[in-house]
């Protein structure tokens, strides 16, 4: 499973001002595998210490934060010394040991010659709660579930990814290739980006096996609610999590607290919702009424949509049969739009930005996503198939006259007019065209 984050890991390794690395990401998105693979490819030695599998490791850090002693005792524990510059030391599930998190400051200050990479599935929670976290003393990267491009590579379709990388605005995409890419995209909607799910699909081509793995991942998330969240929040976490498909399927997919459970209000659920967001399981997209810089200053935190970390898990959680992904039936029409929006959000988070908004104008018009790129505000309209008429995007363009707007759909065209059309299977390529456009 090739991961595109490998390039950033190599930049980190080669940086003389390198700090201990913290790799964030949801459970089972491939963090530990990636760090081990990266270590084996680039270091003579890799030392892995998992604080969930071996809680006694915490005692090494609790005595004091003398890095020389810690390194010596970790070396004794594994039966092999940890060498500066030669050993990649991986501290896995580090959120389970507060003192290990704190120690990163002292490794950065007193032993920068040691290469340390940390991973954890609930790091967003731990970093929020750990008051002694070494702010400014670590480097951060986030690993998301595999993108559509990574899925194509996993399916041995490097020629397709190379072809997509070669395309420029205004070029035509031949119909046979467009049909092939659309077919793989529909597969991706069924399967999603979890590495184990993709591996299972590649090896078995059996949707029952795929859904067994997907359900196992969903169950592991729900077990995390019970194991790691405050006991009083558990029923709220479960209720919010289960409500996401229903919330997204509404014509107006704005999140409504009372739809989680009758009688519950925002103040009852805010803490539980924040837990899910910090855990990386949900992405929150706030509304803006004015697309001005900075977008964050014009966001309405009380009006927002919630999306899942992975489109395949959304399909499974919603109970959408895999076969309807290929159907043009109207009975799937509304949720098809929700699935497509979730896919686009996931792709943009992996390639363009980790902060998106949506625009709404008095319930009269709505643009799915708005992002800020440099000095430009870019509206993005998402269409699930080839019907691309959009009154809302037209209203936005008329009102704010952006340098250009983006429409993404199943239409296999790359246009470079004021309205930029990007096929859904290429939406992750948006960043490489934005600078060219904004510099005009």
Secondary structure, DSSP 4 states (H G I P E B T S, - for coil): ---TTHHHHHHHHH-TT--EEEEE--TTSSHHHHHHHHHHHH-SEEEEEETTT-GGGHHHHHS---HHHHHHHHHHHHTSPPPTTTEEEEEETGGG-HHHHHHHHHHHHH-TTSEEEEEETTHHHHHHH-TT--TTSEEEEEPPSPPHHHHHHHTT-HHHHHHHHH--TT-B--HHHHHHHHHHHHHHHHH-S-HHHHHHHHHH--HHHHHHHHHHHHHHHHHHHHHHS-GGGHHHHHHHHHHHHHHHHSSS----GGGTSTT--HHHHHHHHHHHHHTTSEEEEEEESS--SSGGGGEEEEEEEEEES-HHHHHHHHT--GGGGG---GGGHHHHHHHHHHHHHHHHHHHT-S--EEEEETTTEEEEEEEEETTEEEEEEE-SSS----HHHHHHHHHH--S-EEEEES--B---SSEEEEEGGGGGGHHHHHHHHHT-
